[in-house]
Amino acid sequence: MKYLVVLLALAAAFHYDEALAHQLTAFSFGAYCEINDINNWNTGTISEQYPHLIKVQVFENVDMKTRGYIAYNIQTQAITVVFRGSDNIKNFIADIDTKKTSFNTACKCQVHEGFLAAYSSLKIHLDVLIGEYRVKFPYAKFHVTGHSLGGAMATLFASELSMTGIKVTLITVGAPRVGDSDFYDWFSKLQVTHTRLTNKRDIAPHLPPFRFGFEHVNTEIWYYDGVHYINCLEVKGEDQNCSASATRTNLNDHHSYLGWSVSSCNSEPVKEIYN
């Protein structure tokens, strides 16, 4: 009975904002658009559906081929930070290894070595930009998002941003597992409201494998058929009734989320979009 009460309390504590999830998912795929188009916020269907971004600025590391952008969303009054996934998703998925390394002094934990390297390659730019945008928009909220590798980097960034006392809304899209069990424990205590979107049988959320000591952080929303979703339980080790139950995974379900994809950088009809 006590266990049931705890589960009910956890479920009640999390509210899934579906409209915001659709918006930030669109922004996460917007990171794959051409740099000039992002800076001018002329990203096809994405900017047509969500024209509310201003002061858009791309940041990147040419050597590491990592990229993202920061903007102010006048609709949600939020400083929005978006991380791009790999420029070759197929190779990225194929090359994911199981190497872990220490994260930071605050977290007595380990995270995926490659994901940390990707995030660290952009951190020098972000430290400067966050300071500038906080001065420009002192009362803004913070929204952070990213697809695939971008979701992993977004998770690391949101956790460190929250360490400065900022409340962060994080929505990751098809993100892989980022850290170990200790990272889960540490992340769960931060001021980060995390929605982890998974889609059908997408292979990325199953990597790196759980058996190698990697765990997802809460809270998962599983779009089991691409349209309808389950609000998964907030449990350590993942809700086994959600995407973890998919035994035959594939890469196709990684390429499109909630009707958005890389092709959304062009002007074309998009289904199932919520304002």
Secondary structure, 3 states (H helix, E strand, C coil): CHHHHHHHHHHHHCCCCHHHHHHHHHHHHHCCCCHHHHHCCCCCHHHHHCCCEEEEEEEEECCCCEEEEEEEECCCCEEEEEECCCCCHHHHHHHCCCCEEECCCCCCCEEEHHHHHHHHHHHHHHHHHHHHHHHHCCCCEEEEEEECHHHHHHHHHHHHHHCCCCCEEEEEECCCCCECHHHHHHHCCCCEEEEEEEECCECHHHCCCHHHCCECCCCEEEECCCCCEEECCCCCCCCCCCHHHCCCCECHHHCCECCECHHHHCCCCCCCCCC
